[in-house]
């Protein structure tokens, strides 16, 4: 079996994983100063917003799963903004737009990430938020060598993004895309981080930063206003959870896509008589479960008061016929981090601007890159995810937290838009069903069902396709075809970027595949 490599660290006191070495180092430094795991996660989250702007920024969203070891209680944080108050279907139809644009000012919803920081800081942190933002502020001020993935994506998207207000000044300041190793300074962003350090989330959602964000968007023809920003609040929820293969798996409730992961796992668990280590039989059943879960989510789960009840009904109401049917037929940019300590305190965060570089719009004075999450809405008024003012769109972001009879087991996630639940399912199945080492599980070659829930993907797709990384058994490809999927063979291992921390025997571990620039650390 070939796939990607894995980065691994182990220790006895704590473990951390993130999307870049600087963020992991910031987390470990906080823990060494006797901060808690939630402090460490906030420091790492902020550094990622500086170091990986193609994946996440202050203008993005954040979801978290938080576990206190003392009580064993797990809660979900949903820190996502909503559509602007002026974002009506008619507003887009009157512009002769068939769908919400993929990038640019009309693709922007209010960002929720900073509200998520505030919620985590207020409920769980032990150190002041200002102290936790210091590494990110210094990094934005002094600059850092741009990573290879950041430089490659900037070059690939330069023609599309350079006309968008603020993008070229931020990421192509010399009149060309930034190169790998070239120092990227973001002094305006450092100033915004200082505002947040001084005033908390209010320093982002009101005052000069909010005025600059709204003014930049509206000058460019977008709909976001200061009132939209002031209305943003993070939400704390009970998790959705199921029992699976000797563990309890927690995820975020709707509007998160975590329900797709749990629904697919629930269907997969009903595949009686199929050996999970038999790739040729097991993975086509999993692919059909994912495809079904995507379809059910699109049909049933928008942003309304009844979404959780419907999600719970999906998870509780699976019958044996569902699994027999699956067996018979056979067939984005984001970044994540996680931190755990020996007491079972744990947190997993996944955060994103949605597509690579989000909308591309960067605040003129604030340096804030804004998301393009509004593009996930449909302009069909009868669709469960139809665009409405102040509505929250269905979200691809989610993570997982697993517990067993001993308590905490793993917390993790993966970027990748609609790849997220598919990567998470494959990693969890390998670890829980097959007993694989987490390092082996994250490195193993993957597959991905396409399309998922993205409106543009659904509009252009005629046949459900399974994308396969190199190293998957050719016989598995034929099994996917027999299950009714078209087949697309990828030229590189590039589906998601799995990261998790957890407990193995009496040790804590951190694992990340090397499909992207992940980083691990432990002590």
RODO-2510 file (C-alpha; in nm, 4 decimals, decimal comma):
residues 523
     n   res          X          Y          Z
     1     x     0,0000     0,0000     0,0000
     2     x     0,1282     0,3459    -0,0877
     3     x    -0,0195     0,6836    -0,0127
     4     x     0,1265     0,9762     0,1721
     5     x     0,3776     0,9819     0,4541
     6     x     0,2929     1,0590     0,8150
     7     x     0,4350     1,2935     1,0756
     8     x     0,4230     1,1476     1,4261
     9     x     0,5040     1,2722     1,7768
    10     x     0,4407     1,1176     2,1179
    11     x     0,4697     1,2242     2,4788
    12     x     0,3246     1,1881     2,8250
    13     x     0,2072     1,5432     2,9127
    14     x     0,0492     1,6823     2,5965
    15     x     0,0358     1,6586     2,2178
    16     x    -0,0537     1,9042     1,9427
    17     x    -0,1030     1,8991     1,5676
    18     x    -0,1676     2,1826     1,3223
    19     x    -0,1220     2,2973     0,9653
    20     x     0,2234     2,4541     1,0064
    21     x     0,5288     2,4311     1,2363
    22     x     0,4874     2,7861     1,3672
    23     x     0,1347     2,7148     1,4913
    24     x     0,2361     2,3902     1,6597
    25     x     0,5333     2,5668     1,8200
    26     x     0,3021     2,8396     1,9512
    27     x     0,0742     2,5767     2,1061
    28     x     0,3622     2,3915     2,2703
    29     x     0,5107     2,7153     2,4047
    30     x     0,1799     2,8006     2,5733
    31     x     0,1634     2,4549     2,7288
    32     x     0,5207     2,4865     2,8527
    33     x     0,4167     2,8141     3,0212
    34     x     0,1452     2,6173     3,2043
    35     x    -0,1359     2,7392     2,9860
    36     x    -0,4114     2,4871     2,9230
    37     x    -0,4917     2,3067     2,5989
    38     x    -0,7587     2,5627     2,5108
    39     x    -0,5078     2,8471     2,5463
    40     x    -0,2691     2,6528     2,3246
    41     x    -0,5348     2,5990     2,0589
    42     x    -0,6207     2,9701     2,0467
    43     x    -0,2549     3,0637     2,0016
    44     x    -0,2179     2,8091     1,7215
    45     x    -0,5422     2,9179     1,5547
    46     x    -0,4241     3,2787     1,5398
    47     x    -0,0862     3,1838     1,3938
    48     x    -0,2581     2,9778     1,1231
    49     x    -0,4590     3,2879     1,0245
    50     x    -0,1286     3,4612     0,9513
    51     x     0,0767     3,1750     0,8076
    52     x    -0,1844     3,0062     0,5859
    53     x    -0,3972     3,2869     0,4363
    54     x    -0,4924     3,0682     0,1409
    55     x    -0,6670     2,8387     0,3913
    56     x    -0,7852     3,0517     0,6816
    57     x    -0,7998     3,4150     0,7868
    58     x    -0,9726     3,6361     1,0401
    59     x    -1,2425     3,6762     0,7764
    60     x    -1,3283     3,3056     0,7896
    61     x    -1,5280     3,0712     1,0133
    62     x    -1,4420     2,8284     1,2931
    63     x    -1,5926     2,5139     1,4408
    64     x    -1,4593     2,3412     1,7525
    65     x    -1,5143     2,0366     1,9692
    66     x    -1,4127     2,0924     2,3309
    67     x    -1,3766     1,8307     2,6051
    68     x    -1,3044     1,8902     2,9723
    69     x    -1,1274     1,5915     3,1224
    70     x    -1,2644     1,6590     3,4710
    71     x    -1,6263     1,6125     3,3639
    72     x    -1,5930     1,4266     3,0353
    73     x    -1,8451     1,6669     2,8806
    74     x    -1,7998     1,7445     2,5117
    75     x    -1,9490     2,0577     2,3562
    76     x    -1,9517     2,1997     2,0047
    77     x    -1,8711     2,5590     1,9125
    78     x    -2,0234     2,6982     1,5919
    79     x    -1,8577     3,0264     1,4999
    80     x    -1,9917     3,1113     1,1584
    81     x    -2,1527     3,4286     1,0350
    82     x    -2,4669     3,4699     0,8300
    83     x    -2,5686     3,6100     0,4947
    84     x    -2,5829     3,9906     0,4813
    85     x    -2,9218     4,1488     0,5496
    86     x    -2,9319     4,2665     0,1864
    87     x    -2,8477     3,9214     0,0455
    88     x    -3,1766     3,8212    -0,1151
    89     x    -3,2270     3,5919    -0,4113
    90     x    -3,3692     3,8900    -0,5989
    91     x    -3,0519     4,0895    -0,5336
    92     x    -2,8579     3,8280    -0,7293
    93     x    -3,1227     3,7650    -0,9942
    94     x    -3,1440     4,1394    -1,0626
    95     x    -2,7720     4,1266    -1,1425
    96     x    -2,8493     3,8477    -1,3926
    97     x    -2,6483     3,5997    -1,1884
    98     x    -2,7468     3,2301    -1,2181
    99     x    -2,5806     3,1515    -0,8842
   100     x    -2,3899     3,3271    -0,6079
   101     x    -2,0457     3,4067    -0,7544
   102     x    -1,7638     3,1765    -0,6476
   103     x    -1,5297     3,4639    -0,5557
   104     x    -1,5360     3,8406    -0,5216
   105     x    -1,7417     4,0779    -0,3060
   106     x    -2,0806     3,9143    -0,3697
   107     x    -1,9546     3,5830    -0,2280
   108     x    -1,8886     3,7195     0,1236
   109     x    -2,0883     3,6395     0,4357
   110     x    -2,0182     3,7797     0,7811
   111     x    -1,7143     3,5997     0,9282
   112     x    -1,7482     3,4133     1,2576
   113     x    -1,3943     3,3036     1,3448
   114     x    -1,3068     3,5836     1,5863
   115     x    -1,6370     3,5333     1,7700
   116     x    -1,5286     3,1720     1,8106
   117     x    -1,2006     3,2800     1,9689
   118     x    -1,3951     3,4929     2,2150
   119     x    -1,6306     3,2080     2,3039
   120     x    -1,3439     2,9657     2,3676
   121     x    -1,1475     3,2276     2,5629
   122     x    -1,4456     3,3172     2,7825
   123     x    -1,5484     2,9595     2,8618
   124     x    -1,2286     2,7588     2,8622
   125     x    -0,9055     2,9599     2,8522
   126     x    -0,6850     3,0327     3,1537
   127     x    -0,4635     3,3018     2,9979
   128     x    -0,5696     3,6408     2,8569
   129     x    -0,6529     3,6389     2,4868
   130     x    -0,4077     3,9259     2,4370
   131     x    -0,1184     3,7066     2,5528
   132     x    -0,2273     3,4225     2,3265
   133     x    -0,2282     3,6477     2,0188
   134     x     0,1303     3,7664     2,0691
   135     x     0,2947     3,5030     1,8430
   136     x     0,0519     3,5779     1,5590
   137     x     0,1001     3,9542     1,5967
   138     x     0,4780     3,9187     1,5828
   139     x     0,4560     3,6897     1,2812
   140     x     0,2305     3,9289     1,0899
   141     x     0,4481     4,2281     1,1803
   142     x     0,7906     4,0802     1,1119
   143     x     0,6879     3,8475     0,8329
   144     x     0,7690     3,4834     0,7657
   145     x     0,8964     3,2758     0,4717
   146     x     0,5964     3,1845     0,2566
   147     x     0,5305     2,8117     0,2420
   148     x     0,5396     2,6145    -0,0791
   149     x     0,1656     2,5468    -0,0891
   150     x     0,0808     2,9138    -0,0273
   151     x     0,3142     3,0199    -0,3094
   152     x     0,1873     2,7541    -0,5484
   153     x    -0,1780     2,8444    -0,4940
   154     x    -0,1027     3,2172    -0,5244
   155     x     0,0616     3,1517    -0,8607
   156     x    -0,2195     2,9275    -0,9842
   157     x    -0,4898     3,1799    -0,8897
   158     x    -0,3064     3,5017    -0,9720
   159     x    -0,5023     3,5750    -1,2910
   160     x    -0,8384     3,5255    -1,1173
   161     x    -0,7600     3,7028    -0,7905
   162     x    -0,5262     3,9881    -0,8828
   163     x    -0,8155     4,2131    -1,0027
   164     x    -1,0010     4,1672    -0,6701
   165     x    -0,9613     4,4619    -0,4296
   166     x    -0,6712     4,4169    -0,1911
   167     x    -0,5542     4,0714    -0,2963
   168     x    -0,2615     4,1741    -0,5128
   169     x    -0,1367     4,4255    -0,2552
   170     x    -0,1464     4,1546     0,0128
   171     x    -0,0143     3,8499    -0,1708
   172     x     0,1609     3,9825    -0,4804
   173     x     0,3159     4,3069    -0,3498
   174     x     0,6025     4,3009    -0,6006
   175     x     0,3621     4,2725    -0,8939
   176     x     0,3909     3,8935    -0,9074
   177     x     0,2691     3,6091    -0,6843
   178     x     0,4742     3,5626    -0,3708
   179     x     0,7390     3,2904    -0,4040
   180     x     0,8177     3,0025    -0,1685
   181     x     1,0618     3,1244     0,0941
   182     x     0,9945     3,4917     0,0222
   183     x     0,9123     3,6935     0,3339
   184     x     0,5440     3,7830     0,3618
   185     x     0,4699     4,0743     0,5935
   186     x     0,1141     4,1714     0,6911
   187     x     0,1440     4,4860     0,9057
   188     x    -0,2213     4,5845     0,8615
   189     x    -0,3280     4,2417     0,9825
   190     x    -0,0968     4,2807     1,2824
   191     x    -0,2818     4,6023     1,3648
   192     x    -0,6155     4,4213     1,3515
   193     x    -0,4848     4,1482     1,5804
   194     x    -0,3775     4,4206     1,8246
   195     x    -0,7317     4,5601     1,8171
   196     x    -0,8645     4,2148     1,9070
   197     x    -0,5991     4,1756     2,1778
   198     x    -0,7095     4,5046     2,3299
   199     x    -1,0872     4,4823     2,2922
   200     x    -1,1631     4,1164     2,2314
   201     x    -1,4070     4,0291     1,9539
   202     x    -1,5518     4,3816     1,9777
   203     x    -1,2245     4,5024     1,8282
   204     x    -1,3122     4,3116     1,5130
   205     x    -1,6902     4,3416     1,4869
   206     x    -1,7143     4,7126     1,5679
   207     x    -1,4945     5,0176     1,5429
   208     x    -1,2283     5,0857     1,2782
   209     x    -1,1754     4,7238     1,1723
   210     x    -1,5453     4,6630     1,1057
   211     x    -1,5759     4,9966     0,9264
   212     x    -1,2848     4,9088     0,6988
   213     x    -1,4170     4,5612     0,6197
   214     x    -1,7662     4,6863     0,5365
   215     x    -1,6380     4,9830     0,3368
   216     x    -1,3994     4,7652     0,1345
   217     x    -1,6722     4,5151     0,0504
   218     x    -1,9319     4,7753    -0,0413
   219     x    -1,6912     4,9792    -0,2550
   220     x    -1,6287     4,6604    -0,4491
   221     x    -2,0021     4,5992    -0,5003
   222     x    -2,0708     4,3561    -0,2158
   223     x    -2,3539     4,3528     0,0383
   224     x    -2,1835     4,3121     0,3777
   225     x    -2,2478     4,5977     0,6228
   226     x    -2,1282     4,7033     0,9673
   227     x    -2,4650     4,5932     1,1077
   228     x    -2,4070     4,2443     0,9650
   229     x    -2,0731     4,2295     1,1436
   230     x    -2,2130     4,3545     1,4740
   231     x    -2,4764     4,0783     1,4676
   232     x    -2,2254     3,7894     1,4642
   233     x    -2,2274     3,5597     1,7675
   234     x    -2,0697     3,2200     1,8274
   235     x    -2,2998     2,9420     1,9477
   236     x    -2,2370     2,6559     2,1894
   237     x    -2,4300     2,3330     2,1284
   238     x    -2,4574     1,9788     2,2505
   239     x    -2,2762     1,7526     2,0078
   240     x    -2,4318     1,4974     1,7773
   241     x    -2,2924     1,1538     1,8581
   242     x    -2,3273     0,7859     1,7748
   243     x    -2,1746     0,4605     1,8943
   244     x    -1,9480     0,3022     1,6354
   245     x    -1,7102     0,0063     1,6613
   246     x    -1,6625     0,0306     2,0370
   247     x    -1,6336     0,4091     2,0501
   248     x    -1,8611     0,7099     2,0808
   249     x    -1,8044     0,9571     1,7977
   250     x    -1,8971     1,3221     1,8572
   251     x    -1,9296     1,5941     1,5947
   252     x    -2,0902     1,9350     1,5523
   253     x    -2,4665     1,9528     1,4806
   254     x    -2,6174     2,1326     1,1789
   255     x    -2,5315     2,3632     1,0111
   256     x    -2,2074     2,1657     1,0259
   257     x    -2,1519     1,8795     0,7833
   258     x    -2,0704     1,6484     1,0728
   259     x    -2,4072     1,4785     1,0263
   260     x    -2,2808     1,3446     0,6904
   261     x    -1,9933     1,1719     0,8689
   262     x    -2,2162     1,0177     1,1362
   263     x    -2,4932     0,9182     0,8933
   264     x    -2,2424     0,7448     0,6651
   265     x    -2,0852     0,5681     0,9636
   266     x    -2,4291     0,4586     1,0843
   267     x    -2,5035     0,3089     0,7422
   268     x    -2,1603     0,1490     0,7242
   269     x    -2,2075    -0,0123     1,0650
   270     x    -2,5108    -0,2004     0,9265
   271     x    -2,3029    -0,3764     0,6592
   272     x    -2,3194    -0,7138     0,8337
   273     x    -2,0938    -0,9889     0,7078
   274     x    -1,8475    -0,7589     0,5303
   275     x    -1,4904    -0,7596     0,6598
   276     x    -1,3729    -0,3963     0,7085
   277     x    -1,0231    -0,4996     0,6012
   278     x    -1,1555    -0,6159     0,2626
   279     x    -1,1019    -0,2951     0,0628
   280     x    -1,2799    -0,4208    -0,2478
   281     x    -1,6039    -0,4856    -0,0585
   282     x    -1,5849    -0,2356     0,2306
   283     x    -1,4948     0,0926     0,0604
   284     x    -1,7623     0,0799    -0,2140
   285     x    -2,0234     0,0391     0,0617
   286     x    -1,8688     0,3381     0,2389
   287     x    -1,8742     0,5422    -0,0834
   288     x    -2,2436     0,4724    -0,1358
   289     x    -2,3082     0,5630     0,2279
   290     x    -2,1311     0,8962     0,1787
   291     x    -2,3232     0,9675    -0,1439
   292     x    -2,6519     0,8898     0,0282
   293     x    -2,5639     1,1063     0,3295
   294     x    -2,4779     1,3989     0,1009
   295     x    -2,8133     1,3655    -0,0776
   296     x    -3,0072     1,3452     0,2488
   297     x    -2,8307     1,6492     0,3860
   298     x    -2,9135     1,8550     0,0772
   299     x    -3,2771     1,7470     0,0942
   300     x    -3,3373     1,7912     0,4661
   301     x    -3,0875     2,0025     0,6559
   302     x    -3,0785     2,3790     0,6146
   303     x    -3,0448     2,6554     0,8740
   304     x    -3,3747     2,6284     1,0591
   305     x    -3,4966     2,5387     1,4045
   306     x    -3,5898     2,1851     1,2995
   307     x    -3,2546     2,0873     1,1462
   308     x    -3,1192     1,9200     1,4582
   309     x    -3,4316     1,7092     1,5059
   310     x    -3,4115     1,5910     1,1450
   311     x    -3,0396     1,5165     1,1837
   312     x    -3,1072     1,3093     1,4953
   313     x    -3,3859     1,1252     1,3138
   314     x    -3,1445     1,0352     1,0351
   315     x    -2,8984     0,8976     1,2876
   316     x    -3,1585     0,7115     1,4957
   317     x    -3,3845     0,5809     1,2208
   318     x    -3,1535     0,3733     1,0031
   319     x    -3,3053     0,0349     0,9215
   320     x    -3,1343    -0,2835     0,8026
   321     x    -3,2781    -0,2365     0,4537
   322     x    -3,0620     0,0737     0,4102
   323     x    -2,7425    -0,1244     0,4622
   324     x    -2,8569    -0,4204     0,2511
   325     x    -2,9309    -0,1790    -0,0316
   326     x    -2,5846    -0,0276    -0,0061
   327     x    -2,4120    -0,3645    -0,0037
   328     x    -2,6167    -0,5063    -0,2887
   329     x    -2,5380    -0,2233    -0,5297
   330     x    -2,1711    -0,1876    -0,4190
   331     x    -2,1420     0,1215    -0,5174
   332     x    -1,1763     2,3553    -0,0449
   333     x    -0,9296     2,5308     0,1513
   334     x    -0,9343     2,4817     0,5276
   335     x    -0,6946     2,3962     0,8073
   336     x    -0,7324     2,2107     1,1343
   337     x    -0,5562     2,1751     1,4677
   338     x    -0,5961     1,9709     1,7840
   339     x    -0,4441     1,9687     2,1329
   340     x    -0,4753     1,7199     2,4214
   341     x    -0,3214     1,6744     2,7661
   342     x    -0,2810     1,3812     3,0033
   343     x    -0,5928     1,4822     3,1988
   344     x    -0,8164     1,4280     2,8955
   345     x    -0,8724     1,7970     2,8242
   346     x    -0,8944     1,8157     2,4460
   347     x    -0,9923     2,0522     2,1684
   348     x    -1,0171     2,0203     1,7934
   349     x    -1,0600     2,3291     1,5752
   350     x    -1,1301     2,3468     1,2047
   351     x    -1,1278     2,6893     1,0407
   352     x    -1,1536     2,8157     0,6868
   353     x    -1,2153     3,0899     0,4322
   354     x    -1,3838     2,8183     0,2166
   355     x    -1,2097     2,8220    -0,1247
   356     x    -0,8392     2,8950    -0,1698
   357     x    -0,8014     3,2609    -0,0608
   358     x    -1,1783     3,2781    -0,0009
   359     x    -1,3422     3,5695    -0,1806
   360     x    -1,0040     3,7301    -0,2485
   361     x    -1,1233     4,0604    -0,1010
   362     x    -0,8806     4,2065     0,1561
   363     x    -0,9678     4,4997     0,3822
   364     x    -0,7718     4,8056     0,2738
   365     x    -0,6747     4,9190     0,6245
   366     x    -0,7422     4,6048     0,8288
   367     x    -0,5583     4,3500     0,6140
   368     x    -0,8438     4,1022     0,6695
   369     x    -0,8971     3,8479     0,3918
   370     x    -1,2666     3,7596     0,3650
   371     x    -1,4415     3,4289     0,3005
   372     x    -1,6512     3,3233     0,0008
   373     x    -1,8883     3,1063     0,2056
   374     x    -2,1991     3,2750     0,0598
   375     x    -2,1313     3,0803    -0,2619
   376     x    -2,2571     2,7647    -0,0874
   377     x    -2,6153     2,8977    -0,0992
   378     x    -2,8638     2,8053    -0,3707
   379     x    -3,0749     3,0639    -0,5550
   380     x    -3,3709     2,8234    -0,5721
   381     x    -3,6204     2,9543    -0,3109
   382     x    -3,7530     2,6034    -0,2478
   383     x    -3,4152     2,4532    -0,1599
   384     x    -3,3416     2,3827     0,2108
   385     x    -3,0186     2,5802     0,1648
   386     x    -3,1746     2,8691    -0,0280
   387     x    -3,0211     3,2129     0,0198
   388     x    -3,2040     3,4298     0,2735
   389     x    -3,0973     3,7444     0,4603
   390     x    -2,9174     3,6660     0,7877
   391     x    -2,9376     3,2937     0,7173
   392     x    -2,6404     3,0650     0,7787
   393     x    -2,5440     2,8386     0,4925
   394     x    -2,4843     2,4670     0,5190
   395     x    -2,1216     2,4321     0,6222
   396     x    -1,8600     2,1797     0,5164
   397     x    -1,6599     2,2409     0,8367
   398     x    -1,6701     1,9778     1,1124
   399     x    -1,4403     1,7649     1,3237
   400     x    -1,4713     1,4524     1,5342
   401     x    -1,3933     1,3503     1,8901
   402     x    -1,3879     0,9824     1,9849
   403     x    -1,4229     0,8332     2,3314
   404     x    -1,4010     0,4731     2,4496
   405     x    -1,4455     0,2936     2,7812
   406     x    -1,1312     0,4617     2,9179
   407     x    -1,2516     0,8101     2,8249
   408     x    -1,0900     1,0341     2,5658
   409     x    -0,9462     0,8561     2,2598
   410     x    -0,8955     1,0913     1,9611
   411     x    -0,9863     1,4356     1,8331
   412     x    -0,9161     1,5366     1,4761
   413     x    -1,0300     1,6545     1,1374
   414     x    -0,9286     1,7328     0,7824
   415     x    -0,9625     2,0229     0,5402
   416     x    -1,1009     1,9721     0,1941
   417     x    -1,4600     2,0946     0,1601
   418     x    -1,6800     1,7954     0,0798
   419     x    -1,3756     1,5715     0,1233
   420     x    -1,3871     1,6366     0,4981
   421     x    -1,6422     1,3731     0,6086
   422     x    -1,4927     1,1248     0,3639
   423     x    -1,1380     1,1604     0,4959
   424     x    -1,2642     1,1496     0,8540
   425     x    -1,4666     0,8358     0,7851
   426     x    -1,1721     0,6564     0,6242
   427     x    -0,9316     0,7459     0,9057
   428     x    -1,1791     0,6469     1,1781
   429     x    -1,2714     0,3216     1,0055
   430     x    -0,9073     0,2249     0,9662
   431     x    -0,8316     0,2944     1,3318
   432     x    -1,1522     0,1611     1,4895
   433     x    -1,2592    -0,1176     1,2528
   434     x    -0,9176    -0,2442     1,1459
   435     x    -0,7055    -0,1529     1,4463
   436     x    -0,4526     0,0349     1,2347
   437     x    -0,2013     0,2683     1,3927
   438     x    -0,3163     0,6308     1,3439
   439     x     0,0016     0,7070     1,1489
   440     x    -0,0803     0,4298     0,9036
   441     x    -0,4413     0,5425     0,8856
   442     x    -0,3652     0,9040     0,7931
   443     x    -0,1009     0,8036     0,5377
   444     x    -0,3074     0,5372     0,3582
   445     x    -0,4305     0,6121     0,0029
   446     x    -0,7812     0,7585    -0,0111
   447     x    -1,0839     0,7926    -0,2310
   448     x    -1,3473     1,0664    -0,2507
   449     x    -1,7019     1,0823    -0,3874
   450     x    -1,7807     1,3814    -0,6124
   451     x    -1,9983     1,5903    -0,6214
   452     x    -2,0956     1,6540    -0,2622
   453     x    -2,2997     1,9586    -0,1614
   454     x    -2,1413     2,2512    -0,3484
   455     x    -2,3960     2,4184    -0,5821
   456     x    -2,1472     2,4764    -0,8653
   457     x    -2,0259     2,1154    -0,8492
   458     x    -2,3795     1,9787    -0,8496
   459     x    -2,4809     2,1930    -1,1452
   460     x    -2,1947     2,0687    -1,3610
   461     x    -2,1918     1,7019    -1,2597
   462     x    -2,3757     1,4397    -1,4610
   463     x    -2,2438     1,1240    -1,2947
   464     x    -2,1310     1,0506    -0,9406
   465     x    -1,7557     1,0001    -0,9517
   466     x    -1,5044     0,8460    -0,7153
   467     x    -1,1628     1,0097    -0,7204
   468     x    -0,8838     0,7674    -0,6277
   469     x    -0,5363     0,8496    -0,5030
   470     x    -0,2368     0,6515    -0,6333
   471     x    -0,1794     0,3290    -0,4452
   472     x    -0,5376     0,2074    -0,4220
   473     x    -0,5862    -0,1478    -0,5462
   474     x    -0,6950    -0,1476    -0,9158
   475     x    -0,9553    -0,4060    -0,8178
   476     x    -1,1070    -0,1455    -0,5854
   477     x    -1,1430     0,0904    -0,8804
   478     x    -1,3396    -0,1749    -1,0646
   479     x    -1,5531    -0,2289    -0,7550
   480     x    -1,6348     0,1431    -0,7497
   481     x    -1,7403     0,1161    -1,1162
   482     x    -1,9572    -0,1848    -1,0349
   483     x    -2,1189     0,0229    -0,7604
   484     x    -2,2324     0,2749    -1,0208
   485     x    -1,9598     0,5393    -0,9947
   486     x    -1,7438     0,6851    -1,2660
   487     x    -1,3736     0,6634    -1,1811
   488     x    -1,1146     0,9406    -1,1780
   489     x    -0,7563     0,8492    -1,0923
   490     x    -0,5620     1,1282    -0,9217
   491     x    -0,1941     1,1758    -1,0066
   492     x    -0,0908     1,2537    -0,6482
   493     x    -0,2029     1,1917    -0,2914
   494     x    -0,4039     1,5123    -0,2454
   495     x    -0,7397     1,4268    -0,0848
   496     x    -0,7641     1,6222     0,2392
   497     x    -0,4979     1,6493     0,5096
   498     x    -0,5788     1,4350     0,8126
   499     x    -0,4642     1,5502     1,1556
   500     x    -0,5453     1,4085     1,4983
   501     x    -0,4197     1,3793     1,8529
   502     x    -0,5066     1,0990     2,0880
   503     x    -0,4238     0,8384     2,3444
   504     x    -0,2508     0,5117     2,2569
   505     x    -0,1970     0,2897     2,5613
   506     x    -0,0339     0,5192     2,8176
   507     x     0,1080     0,7692     2,5677
   508     x    -0,0324     1,0757     2,3967
   509     x     0,0272     1,1059     2,0253
   510     x    -0,0081     1,3506     1,7373
   511     x    -0,0368     1,2425     1,3746
   512     x    -0,0570     1,4328     1,0447
   513     x    -0,0233     1,3132     0,6881
   514     x     0,2181     1,4970     0,4599
   515     x    -0,0298     1,5757     0,1832
   516     x    -0,0020     1,9350     0,3057
   517     x     0,2284     2,1213     0,5409
   518     x     0,1185     1,9653     0,8692
   519     x     0,3151     1,9730     1,1925
   520     x     0,3126     1,7672     1,5142
   521     x     0,4617     1,8063     1,8604
   522     x     0,4428     1,6427     2,2023
   523     x     0,6097     1,6381     2,5411
***
